[in-house]
Amino acid sequence: MKGRMGLALVAAALMIFAGYAALFVAPDEKTMHATQRIFYFHVPSAICAFTAFFVVFVASLAYLGTRKPQWDWLAVAGAEVGVVCSTIVLITGPIWAHPVWGVWWTWDARLTSTFVLWLLYAAYLLLRGFLEDPQRKAVFSSIFGIFAFLDVPLVYFSNRLWRTQHPQPVILGGSNSGLDPMMSKVLLISFVSVLCITAILISDRYRLERLRSEYEELRFRAESHTADEPVPAPRGAAEVRMK
């Protein structure tokens, strides 16, 4: 417990420092000015969403290969945290875009594929709520989790494959790649802070899912056992037959 609290305090300190650096240390962008500073949390949230969904993908493959419930617990933990991160992306994106584009939303390839990704993993979580049998839930969720991950590379490469209103890549490739050195450092600090929080959330959510899975397994077995047993006759009816 002390170790987890220590990690949480370190992550919180990193987030506070990243927020300060994004607002006061990073240089002003000459075109968008202060609006651009949301970039330092919009981009790390997107990368962490991809990371969480990759965890779902790997854990789903591992579950189908081993049928160990621990992989299913990890998959649902990654899915929930990934949905949270992608929700942040979908909220901060329009806030950043409106002053620059003049509209809150446009249905171009990057934005649409990101929204579809959010819908897919929201459906993943809904699917788990509709299934009672823990084993069937894990199997169908794993298959769906693998399928949903196919949209992640589509989101990443969308503004490379098609002409979109979304900016072209400024890091990891692109004809206009490259950031101011100080901007790169602030972005790295923001990414590390968001990634630490993402890892802590996945770890805590994994522990919660483990406890909930064990409870649901016991409840499902108890209900199945009760349904197979014959219903005993009322005591009064037995006394009437004896008379």
N, C-alpha and C positions, 0 to 999 in steps of 0.2 A: 504493500500500500504506500509506504514512504517513497519507494522508487517511482511509482506511477505519479504520485503528487509532485515529485521532483521534476519528472519529464513534463508534466502539465505546466509547471511554473516556468520551465525553460522555454516551452513553446509559446506561452503567453508573453514572456519577455521578448522573444524574437518577433512576435507579431506587433507588439508595441513599437519596437525599434524599427521594424519594416514600415509601419505606418508613418512614423516620424520621418524616416528617410524618403519615403515617397512624396511627402508633402513639403519638406523643407530642405532636403539634401539634393535630390535629383534636379538637374537643370530644367529650365522651362523650355518646352517644345515650341518652336517658333511659329507653328501654324495653329495648333489647337490650344496651346497655352495650358491653363490649369485643368481643362477637361481631360487632357491626355493622361493625367496622373492616375486615373482609375485603371489604366493599363497595367499597373504594377500589382493589381489584385485580380483583374479580369483574366489575364493570361495564366498566372499560376493556378487559379481555380480551374481553368480548362485543362491544364496539364495534369492536375491532381484528379480530375474527373476521369480522364483517360487512364490514369494509373489505377484508380479504383475499379474501373470496368475491366482492365486487364487482369486484375486480381480475380474478378468474377469469372473471366474466361478460363484462366488457368485452373482455378478451383473447381469449376464445372467439369473440365476435362478430367481432372484428377478424381472427382467423385465417380464419374461414369466408369473410370478404369479400375477403381479400388472399392467403391461403394462404402467408403468410410464416412460417417456423418460429419467428421471434423471439417472435411472439405466443403460440405454443404453449408455449414455454419459460417465458414470464411466467405463463401460466395455471397450469401445474403448480407453479410456485414459490408462487403465491398459494394454491393448494389445500392444499399441505403445511403452510404456515404457518397458514392458517386452521383446519386440523384441530387443530394444536397449541393455538391460542388457544381453540377451542371445547372441547377436552379440559380445559383449565384452568378454563373456565366450568363444565363438568359436574362437576369435582372440588370447586371452591370453593363451588359452590351448595349441595350437600348438607351441607358442613361448616358453612356459615352457617345452613342451614335446620334442622338437627337440634336445636340448643338452643332454637329459636324455635317450630318446628312440632311437635317431639316425634317426627318421623320423618325418615329420611334422604332419602326419595324419595316423591313422589306423582305419579300420572299425570294431571296437569292439562294444560291446553292449552299453556302456556308451556314447561313442562319436556319434555313429549312432543314438541312441534314442534322444540325445540332438539336433543333426542336424534336425531330423524329427520334433522335437518340434518347432524349429525355422521356418521350412517350414510351419507347420500348422498355426502358428499365422501370418506369412506373408500372407498366403492364406486367413486368416480371414480378414486382412486389405484390400486385393485385392477384396474380395467378397463385402465388403461395397462400394467399388468404382464402382462396376458394377450395383448396384441397385439404382434406382431413388426414388421410393416411400419410404418415411422415415419409415413408419410402417413395410412394408415388409423387408426393410433393417434391422431394429432392431430385428424382429422376426427370420429371417434366421441367422443373426449374433449371436444371443443368442444361438440358437440350435448348431451352429458350435462351438461357444466358449465353451459350455459344453462338446461337443465331444472332442475338442482339449485338454482339461485339463486332459483327461484320460492318456495322455502320461507323465504327470508330475510325478506321482508315479512310472511309469515305468523307467523314467530316474533316479529317486532317488534310487530305489532298484536294478538297473541293475547290479551294481558291487557286490551286495550281492547274487543275483539270479544266475549269471553266472560268470565264470572265465573270467576276462577282463584284458587287459594291463593297464587300468586305476588303480591308487592306490586304495587299500582298504580303508574304512573309518578310519580316524584318530580322528574324533569327532563324538559324538552321536552314539557310538556303534562300533563294529568291534573288531576282535581279537587283533589288534595292535593299539587299541584306546589310546588316550592320547597324549598331547602336552606338551612341555616345558612351565612352568607357564608364562614366559615372552612372548612366542609365542602366548599363549592363550589370553593374555591381548592385544597384538597388533592386533590380529585377531578380537577381540571384538570391539576395537576402529575403525578398518577399516569397520567392518560390520555396526556399528552405523552411520558412516559417509556416506556410500553408501546408507543405508536405508533412511537417512534424505533426500538425494538428490533425491532418488526414489519417496519419498512421495511428495516432492515439485513439481517434474515433473508431477506426476499424478494429483495433484491439479490444476496446471496451464493448463494441457492438458484438464482437465474436463471443466474448464471455457471456453477454446477455443471451445471445442466441443458443449457446450451449445449454444454459439453464432452462430456457424456454423449450428447447427441443426435448430435453430429458423429461420435463413435465408433460408435454404433449404426448410423448411416447407412452408414459405410464397411464395417462388418461385414456388414450386410444385403446390400449390393451385392456384396461379395466372395463371400458364400455363394451368392447367386443366379447369379453368373458361373460359379462352380465347378460348380453343379448343371447348367448348360446345356452344359458342355463334355463331350465323350465321354470315357469312362474308358479310359485307355491300357492296352493289353494288357501283361501281364507280359513282361519281357525274355526269359525262358526260353522262353515260348510262341512268340515270334517266331523264335527260333533253331531251334526244332523244325520250323516251317513251311518255313523256308529249306532245311533238310536234306531 
